[in-house]
């Protein structure tokens, strides 16, 4: 009888202990997660985020990243499950507090040496009622750069136009005051012709640049004989070269053709030859030569001029950039010639490069796609064409 009572007592203790342990575990689970929240994105939201062009980030109520687009990670906005931009994080917390959509513009620090900072237009909005926040960031760096280039271009054009127009106005007044002085009238009229020609060149270069600067390919390409383009460009520059007793020479391989526009090629070569003549001393020569280069044709213009400082060689193809502004205006340049050459090369699917050393001259090389896919040259049977002095 005593053994039976002892067994029942032991069994009752075990059952009571089990109930106590179960109650403790349930209470612990309840304390651990008193308000369960679903942090999963609905399939619809996830699908929309996948096709958004902007950098997209979804944060949960604890500022952890639930979803981030590849662009957001590539720009360094997200690392792991953390939002790295402090300004964005502050905006997200404000939106979570009051539920109002906010827009702003932020600039992130450069991630690597030599890399420019990135500007973003951001929009932050609440996503549902669980504390999730959606962050959209649109890269505005390129748009800002284009706007800055456009502003600089307009300012430079205004300045360049103002100079000859102002000179023409002043010279006209001077001629009017010196109407009785035939020698003065003749001298000032010559200056007016010079300024008018400069204005005409500037307008023509602006028209040419506006036609080709969009980066579009040549609209109606065809086979262009290099020999004919070189001879035409030399003919157009012969007067300026003769005035400085500079010899223009055409050399290299013959019979080469490119695939492109003949007038644009002549324009590019004319600008290169004009530059070479302008920055070369008297009694020197400028050589224009062509050679096959696999699937391309290379046309080079070499001079014996003053050369270009190494520090300026990366910028010489920018519009209105001048190594020596005073000397450039004295030679009558518009500051657009090399920019036109660069855009002509790009329009043909080619490139332009420069080699230069101060005091030793410069060589500009146009590398353009060959007609037929491969450059084929004919043996030269005549001596190089030289412009008469």
matplotlib code that plots the C-alpha trace (Angstrom):
import matplotlib.pyplot as plt

x = [0.0, 2.8, 4.6, 1.4, 1.0, 4.6, 4.2, 1.1, 2.9, 5.9, 3.6, 1.7, 4.9, 6.1, 2.8, 2.8, 6.4, 5.6, 2.8, 5.0, 7.8, 5.3, 3.8, 7.3, 8.2, 5.0, 5.6, 9.2, 8.1, 5.5, 8.1, 10.5, 8.1, 5.1, 4.0, 4.9, 5.4, 5.6, 8.8, 8.3, 7.6, 4.5, 5.1, 3.6, 5.9, 9.0, 8.1, 7.7, 11.1, 12.8, 11.9, 12.5, 15.3, 16.2, 18.2, 15.6, 15.9, 13.3, 14.0, 12.2, 11.1, 14.6, 16.3, 17.6, 17.6, 15.0, 15.5, 18.0, 18.5, 21.8, 22.2, 21.9, 24.6, 26.8, 26.6, 27.6, 24.3, 23.8, 26.3, 25.1, 21.8, 22.7, 21.9, 25.3, 24.1, 23.4, 21.2, 19.0, 18.7, 17.6, 15.0, 13.7, 13.2, 11.3, 9.0, 8.4, 7.5, 4.9, 4.1, 4.8, 6.6, 9.8, 12.0, 15.5, 18.9, 22.0, 25.6, 27.6, 31.4, 33.7, 34.3, 37.7, 40.6, 40.0, 36.3, 33.9, 31.1, 27.6, 24.5, 21.1, 17.6, 15.8, 12.2, 11.3, 7.8, 6.1, 5.4, 2.4, 1.6, 4.4, 7.1, 8.7, 10.1, 10.8, 13.8, 14.3, 17.5, 18.0, 21.6, 21.8, 25.5, 25.5, 22.6, 24.4, 27.6, 25.6, 24.0, 27.4, 28.8, 25.8, 26.2, 29.9, 29.3, 26.7, 29.0, 31.9, 29.9, 28.6, 32.2, 33.6, 30.8, 31.1, 34.7, 34.4, 31.0, 32.3, 35.4, 33.2, 31.1, 34.2, 35.9, 32.7, 32.6, 36.3, 35.8, 32.9, 35.1, 38.0, 36.0, 38.4, 41.5, 41.7, 44.7, 43.0, 39.7, 41.6, 43.4, 40.3, 38.3, 40.9, 40.5, 36.8, 37.2, 39.4, 36.9, 34.0, 36.0, 36.6, 32.9, 32.0, 34.5, 33.1, 29.5, 30.4, 32.3, 29.3, 27.0, 29.3, 29.7, 26.0, 25.4, 27.9, 28.2, 25.3, 27.5, 25.4, 26.9, 27.2, 23.7, 24.6, 28.1, 29.9, 33.4, 35.7, 39.1, 41.7, 43.9, 41.1, 40.2, 43.8, 44.4, 41.2, 42.1, 45.6, 44.1, 41.8, 44.8, 47.3, 46.8, 47.5, 50.5, 52.0, 51.7, 54.1, 56.3, 55.2, 55.2, 52.3, 53.2, 50.9, 52.6, 52.2, 50.2, 47.9, 44.5, 43.2, 39.4, 37.4, 33.6, 32.1, 31.4, 33.8, 32.9, 33.2, 36.6, 37.9, 36.6, 38.5, 41.7, 41.4, 41.1, 44.2, 46.2, 45.1, 46.2, 49.5, 50.1, 49.0, 51.4, 54.4, 57.3, 57.9, 59.9, 58.9, 56.6, 53.5, 53.1, 49.8, 50.2, 48.0, 48.7, 46.7, 46.2, 44.4, 40.7, 41.3, 43.1, 45.3, 45.7, 48.3, 49.1, 52.6, 54.2, 57.4, 55.7, 55.9, 54.3, 51.7, 52.5, 51.8, 49.5, 47.2, 47.1, 44.1, 42.0, 42.9, 39.8, 37.4, 35.4, 37.0, 39.9, 43.1, 46.6, 47.6, 44.5, 46.3, 48.2, 45.1, 43.1, 46.1, 46.1, 42.3, 41.3, 37.8, 38.7, 36.4, 38.6, 39.9, 36.5, 35.1, 37.9, 37.0, 33.3, 34.0, 36.2, 33.4, 30.7, 32.8, 33.3, 36.9, 39.2, 41.8, 45.0, 47.9, 51.6, 53.4, 56.5, 57.2, 59.7, 59.5, 56.1, 52.9, 51.3, 47.5, 46.3, 42.8, 42.0, 38.9, 37.2, 38.4, 36.0, 35.4, 36.6, 40.3, 42.6, 44.3, 47.0, 48.3, 52.0, 52.9, 53.9, 54.3, 56.2, 54.4, 52.1, 53.7, 51.8, 53.6, 55.1]
y = [0.0, 2.4, 1.6, 2.4, 5.8, 6.6, 5.7, 7.9, 10.8, 10.5, 10.5, 13.5, 15.4, 14.6, 15.8, 19.0, 19.7, 19.2, 21.7, 24.2, 23.8, 24.2, 27.4, 28.8, 28.1, 29.7, 32.8, 33.0, 32.8, 35.5, 37.8, 37.1, 38.2, 40.0, 41.6, 39.4, 41.5, 40.2, 41.6, 39.8, 41.8, 41.0, 39.4, 42.5, 44.9, 42.8, 42.6, 46.3, 46.9, 44.5, 46.7, 50.1, 52.0, 53.9, 52.5, 51.0, 50.0, 48.7, 49.1, 47.3, 48.9, 48.4, 50.1, 46.8, 46.4, 43.9, 44.4, 46.4, 46.7, 45.9, 49.6, 50.6, 48.2, 49.2, 52.9, 51.9, 53.0, 49.5, 47.2, 43.9, 44.7, 48.3, 51.6, 53.4, 57.0, 58.7, 61.4, 58.7, 56.9, 60.1, 60.7, 57.2, 57.5, 60.8, 59.2, 56.2, 58.6, 60.8, 58.8, 61.7, 61.3, 63.2, 64.3, 65.6, 65.6, 64.1, 63.8, 60.7, 60.8, 59.3, 55.6, 55.3, 57.6, 59.8, 59.0, 61.9, 62.1, 61.1, 63.2, 61.6, 62.8, 60.8, 60.0, 58.2, 56.9, 54.6, 51.1, 49.5, 49.8, 47.6, 50.3, 49.4, 52.3, 52.6, 54.6, 55.5, 57.2, 58.5, 59.2, 62.9, 63.1, 63.0, 65.4, 67.9, 67.5, 68.1, 71.2, 72.5, 71.9, 73.6, 76.7, 76.9, 76.5, 79.3, 81.6, 80.8, 81.4, 84.7, 85.8, 84.7, 86.5, 89.6, 90.2, 90.5, 92.2, 94.8, 95.3, 95.8, 98.4, 100.3, 100.2, 101.5, 104.5, 105.1, 105.1, 107.5, 109.9, 109.6, 109.9, 112.6, 110.5, 108.1, 106.1, 105.6, 104.5, 102.0, 100.6, 100.4, 98.8, 96.1, 95.5, 95.3, 92.6, 90.6, 90.7, 89.9, 86.9, 85.8, 86.1, 84.1, 81.3, 81.1, 80.9, 78.2, 76.2, 76.4, 75.2, 72.3, 71.4, 71.5, 69.1, 66.4, 66.8, 64.5, 61.5, 60.1, 58.2, 59.6, 59.7, 58.7, 57.1, 56.0, 55.2, 58.3, 58.3, 59.5, 61.0, 63.3, 64.4, 65.2, 67.2, 69.2, 70.1, 71.1, 73.3, 75.1, 75.8, 76.7, 80.5, 80.7, 78.4, 80.4, 83.6, 82.1, 80.3, 76.9, 73.9, 71.5, 67.9, 64.9, 61.6, 58.0, 55.3, 55.9, 54.5, 54.1, 54.6, 55.0, 54.5, 57.9, 61.4, 63.2, 66.7, 66.0, 64.3, 67.4, 69.6, 67.7, 67.6, 71.3, 72.1, 70.0, 71.6, 75.1, 74.5, 73.2, 76.2, 78.7, 77.2, 76.6, 79.0, 80.3, 78.3, 75.0, 72.3, 70.4, 66.7, 65.0, 61.2, 58.2, 54.5, 51.3, 50.0, 46.6, 47.3, 51.1, 53.9, 56.4, 59.9, 62.0, 65.7, 66.5, 69.9, 71.4, 73.9, 75.0, 71.8, 71.4, 71.1, 67.6, 69.0, 70.5, 67.5, 65.9, 69.1, 70.3, 68.7, 70.6, 73.4, 76.8, 75.4, 77.3, 76.5, 80.2, 82.3, 85.4, 83.6, 81.7, 85.0, 86.5, 83.6, 84.1, 80.7, 80.1, 77.5, 74.9, 73.3, 70.4, 69.8, 69.4, 67.0, 64.9, 64.8, 63.9, 61.0, 59.8, 60.2, 57.8, 55.3, 56.2, 58.3, 61.1, 61.0, 63.5, 63.2, 66.4, 67.7, 71.3, 72.7, 69.6, 69.9, 67.8, 64.9, 64.5, 61.1, 60.3, 56.6, 55.7, 52.5, 51.3, 50.9, 47.2, 46.3, 46.2, 48.9, 48.3, 50.6, 51.1, 51.6, 55.3, 56.1, 59.9, 62.2, 63.7, 66.6, 69.9, 73.2, 75.9, 78.6]
z = [0.0, 0.8, -2.4, -4.4, -2.7, -3.4, -7.1, -7.4, -5.6, -8.0, -11.1, -9.8, -9.3, -12.9, -14.4, -12.3, -13.3, -17.0, -16.8, -15.1, -17.7, -20.5, -18.9, -18.5, -22.2, -23.5, -21.4, -22.7, -26.3, -25.6, -24.1, -27.0, -29.7, -28.2, -31.6, -34.6, -37.7, -41.3, -42.9, -46.2, -49.3, -51.2, -54.6, -56.4, -54.7, -55.3, -59.0, -59.3, -57.6, -60.0, -63.1, -61.6, -63.4, -60.2, -57.3, -55.0, -51.4, -48.9, -45.2, -42.4, -39.1, -37.7, -40.7, -42.0, -45.8, -46.9, -50.7, -52.7, -56.4, -58.0, -58.9, -55.3, -54.3, -57.3, -56.3, -52.7, -51.2, -49.6, -48.1, -46.7, -45.0, -44.1, -45.8, -46.0, -46.8, -43.5, -45.1, -46.6, -43.3, -41.6, -44.2, -43.9, -40.1, -40.6, -43.1, -40.8, -38.0, -39.7, -42.9, -45.2, -48.5, -48.8, -51.7, -51.5, -53.3, -51.8, -52.9, -51.9, -51.4, -54.0, -53.4, -55.1, -55.7, -58.7, -58.9, -58.9, -56.2, -57.3, -57.0, -56.4, -56.6, -53.9, -53.0, -49.7, -49.0, -46.4, -47.7, -45.9, -42.2, -40.8, -40.7, -44.0, -46.1, -49.8, -50.9, -54.6, -55.8, -59.3, -60.5, -61.6, -62.1, -65.9, -66.1, -63.9, -66.0, -69.3, -67.8, -66.7, -70.2, -71.8, -69.5, -70.3, -74.0, -74.0, -72.0, -74.3, -77.5, -76.1, -75.3, -78.6, -80.6, -78.5, -79.4, -83.2, -83.0, -80.6, -82.8, -85.9, -84.1, -82.8, -86.2, -87.9, -85.6, -86.2, -89.9, -89.6, -87.6, -90.0, -93.2, -94.6, -93.9, -96.9, -95.4, -92.1, -93.8, -95.8, -92.8, -90.6, -93.5, -93.7, -89.9, -90.4, -93.1, -90.8, -87.9, -90.3, -91.6, -88.0, -87.2, -90.3, -89.4, -85.9, -87.1, -89.7, -87.0, -84.7, -87.4, -88.2, -84.5, -83.8, -86.8, -85.6, -81.9, -81.0, -81.3, -84.1, -87.0, -90.4, -91.9, -95.5, -95.5, -98.6, -99.9, -99.5, -101.3, -98.9, -101.6, -102.8, -99.3, -98.5, -101.7, -101.2, -97.6, -98.6, -101.4, -99.0, -96.6, -99.2, -99.1, -95.3, -95.7, -98.5, -96.4, -93.9, -96.5, -95.1, -97.5, -97.4, -98.3, -99.0, -98.6, -97.4, -99.1, -102.0, -103.0, -99.5, -98.8, -95.7, -95.1, -94.3, -95.5, -97.7, -96.7, -93.0, -93.6, -95.6, -92.8, -90.1, -92.2, -93.0, -89.2, -88.4, -91.2, -90.3, -86.7, -87.9, -90.0, -87.3, -84.7, -86.9, -87.6, -91.1, -93.7, -92.2, -93.6, -92.7, -93.8, -94.3, -94.7, -94.8, -94.1, -93.8, -90.3, -90.5, -90.6, -90.4, -92.2, -90.3, -91.6, -89.8, -89.9, -88.6, -88.1, -86.9, -84.6, -81.0, -79.6, -76.9, -73.1, -71.8, -69.1, -71.8, -74.2, -72.5, -72.9, -76.4, -77.9, -75.6, -77.2, -76.8, -74.9, -75.7, -74.5, -75.1, -75.4, -76.6, -79.3, -80.4, -80.9, -82.7, -85.2, -85.8, -84.4, -83.2, -80.5, -82.1, -84.7, -82.6, -81.1, -84.6, -85.5, -82.5, -83.3, -86.9, -85.8, -83.4, -86.1, -88.3, -85.5, -85.2, -83.0, -83.0, -81.0, -80.5, -80.0, -79.1, -77.5, -76.8, -79.3, -81.5, -83.1, -83.0, -84.9, -84.9, -86.2, -87.4, -87.2, -89.3, -90.4, -93.9, -96.8, -97.4, -93.9, -94.7, -95.7, -99.1, -100.4, -103.9, -104.6, -104.8, -108.4, -108.0, -105.8, -102.8, -103.6, -102.4, -102.1, -104.0, -101.8]

ax = plt.figure().add_subplot(projection="3d")
ax.plot(x, y, z, "-o")
ax.set_aspect("equal")
plt.show()
